Amino acid sequence: MPQLNLPDDLRRRILLSMYRTADELDWEFLSNPGKTAQYGRWIDDPEIGGQLLAFASEKDVRVWFKDVPMKEYARAQEGIGNFVPYVRRRFRGAEEIVQALCGAGWSVVPGSVEGKPNHCLATDGATTRYICWGRSGRLSDLIWATVNKAIDSTTRPGIVVTTRDGETITQRERDRHVRVADHCGVDLTHLHRTMIDNPDLLSAP
């Protein structure tokens, strides 16, 4: 992965600009050809590619687009990682996930939120549970993660299958998800989330 040693103010300005465009394009729903086309537009943009090409070749800049800011984009929308301050809108975070599965008396164990898949520990003050979440296309990864935890845990782990505006899951699919999870000794629920303005958004320099 190419490392671009950018001045802090330039890096901030470029990330804010790229994430603003990604938000306008609804990046997570954009097709692969659509994403490739946008990489080309960023290369051609004098305020983005025009600046970055002073630090790396066009090939390396394209790889950087894909493997650094846009690889972190979905995580940043979840409130995870170092790129959170650059997204304009994000989900409410792991507390929303935990309470959807466990109830209002549960909260996130501080410092336990991580990715691959998105997961955390939840507690009610006496008991701790492993919770992971993601879209339905990642269900096999979520099942695998929770089954691995279930083997060594004294508490039943859980999965939250998430949707966002523009996504739906049929009732038949929902029922199937629950049956698969229950067969594996895992709790599962579904949560439709809406985004909020990012309270940690940085301003452009």
N, C-alpha and C positions, 0 to 999 in steps of 0.2 A: 504494500500500500504506500503510495507516495506521501511524504510528509511535506507540507507547504509551510515554511517558516514565515508566516505573515505578521505584519505589525498588528497589534491588538485592535486598533481602531478600524483598520481595513477588514480584518476578520469579522468583527462585529457587524460592520455595515453590510458585508456580503452575505453573512448568514441571515440577518434580518430580512434582507431583500429576497433571498432564495426561499425562505420559509413563508414570506408573505405571498409570493407567487404560488408556492405549493398549496397553500391554504385556499387561494382563489381557484386553483385547478382541481381541488379535492383529490389530492395526490394518491391517496390509498385506493381510490376507485379508478384511477387512470390506467389505461392499458400500457403494456410494455412498449409498444411502438410510440405511444403518446409520451411516455417518460423519456424515451430516446430522443424524440423530437425536441423536448424541452431542454435536455442537456445541450443540444445544438444551439438553441436560442440563448442559453446562458453563456455559451462560448462566444457567441456573436455580440453579446451585450457589452459595450465598452466599459460599463461600470462593474461588470463581474468578470467575464472572460478577459476583457481588455486589461484588467488589473492583474489577474492571476497569471496570465501568460508571461508576465515579467519575472515570475518566480519558478515556473515549470513549463514543460512542453504541453502542447494541446492534449496529447494522449494522457499524460499524467494528470492534467486538470480534469479531464473527463472521468478518469478513475477516481479521483478525489471526490468529485460530485457524488458519484454512486456509493463509494465505500466510506465516506465520512459524513457529510451533512445529511444526505438522503437515507443513509442506512440508519441514522439516529432519529430521523424525523418522527416515526411512529412511536418510538420510545419517549421522545420528548413530549408528544401529545398525551402520553400516559403519566407524565410527571416524573419520569425516570431518566437519570443520566445528566451529563453536563450541558446538554443542548436545550434543556427546558426553558431557559430565559429568552430563547430566540423565537419560540412559537407564539403566535398571536392568540390562539385559542387552544384549549386543552380540556381533557376530561377532569373530573373532580378528584380523582386519585383513588388510592387503595382503600381508604375508609369507606367509600361508597360500595366498593366490591365486597368488603368484609361484611358490612351490615346487610347487604342483599342476601348473602348466604346464611349468615349466623344470627342476625338480628341486632337490635339497637344496643344491646348490652355489651357488644363486642367492639374491639378496636384493634388497630394495627400495632404490632410490637415495633417500637422505634428502631430504625436502622435495618429492618428486615426486608424492605422492598427491593427486589432485584428482577432481572429479566431472564429470557431464554429458558422457559417461557416466563412471562410476567408472573411474579409470585410474591407472597409475603407470609409472615406468621401472624395469626390472629389470636387474641386472648380476651377472656372475660374476667381476668384477674386471678383465676384459679386454674384454667385449662388453656393449653396452647394448641392451635390447629394450623396446618399448612393449607394455604389457599392459593390457587393459580387461576388465571383468567386469560381469555382471548376470544377471537372470532371463531365461528363454527368450522372454518377451514383448517384451524389448528387443533381440532379436537383430539386427534390421535396423539399429538405431542402433549396435550394437557392430560390425557388419560395416562400416558406413559409416565409423566412426571409424578402424578399423584399415586399411581400404583407403586412406584419405587419408594415413595414416602410411606405409604400404608404398611409396607413390609416391616419397617423398623419403628413405626410410630404406635403409641398407645391410644391415639385419638384418630378419628376418621377424617381424612383430608377432604377437601372440597374443590369443585370447579365452578366458575362462573363463565358461562358462554355469553359473550357480549354482542350487542348490535348497536348501531348508531343510526342517525337519520339517514334514510336512503337504503337501509338494509332491513330485510324481514326474514323470519324463519317460520316455516309452516308448523302447524300444531303437530302434524305427523312427525316432522323432524325433531321437534322439541321432545315429544314422547320417546322417540328412539334414543335421543341423547341421554335422557334420564335412565332408561332401561339399561343401556350400555354401562353407564357409570355405576348404577346399583349392582350390576353383575360383577363389577370389579371392586366392590366395597368402598365406593366413593360417592359422596353427596354431589349433586349438581343442580344448579338453577340457572335461569336466564335473566339477563338484565339489559334493558334498552337504555342507552346513555345519551345525553346531550352534552355538548361542549359549553364551556364558560370562557369568558375573557381571562387570559392568563394573568394572574396577579403578580407574577414574577417577571413579566416581560421587560426586557431592556429597551432603552431608547437608542436611536441611532446617534453616533458621535457627531 
